[in-house]
Amino acid sequence: MQTHKAKRVEIIIEAPMEGRLTTALMKAGVTGFSILPVLGGSGRAGQWTREGQVGRSGMMAVICIIRPERLDTLLDAAFAVVERHIGVVTITDCEVLRAERF
């Protein structure tokens, strides 16, 4: 089966910023993403849980899979939101079966 190269971008951000982030991504031409709750983790300030240090609303993970040539546009849009808030952006190489969907 033929696969096609893509990029998987995961953005973990404070839940109240989810709407601003997804709006910025859509304006940048991102046609699809998934949003998942983040229940807890550990970072520079130590361990945290949804009920703990981050606040009552917690954190969200926004996951996008895009064509490699669209990565910079997505990152510019994401960074404009994440730079002033708690957040982490990761990028990994991946492969997809139906390239026309991305």
Secondary structure, 3 states (H helix, E strand, C coil): CCCEEEEEEEEEEEHHHHHHHHHHHHHCCCCCCEEEEECEEEECCEEEECCCCCCCCCEEEEEEEECHHHHHHHHHHHHHHHCCCCEEEEEEEEEECCHHHC
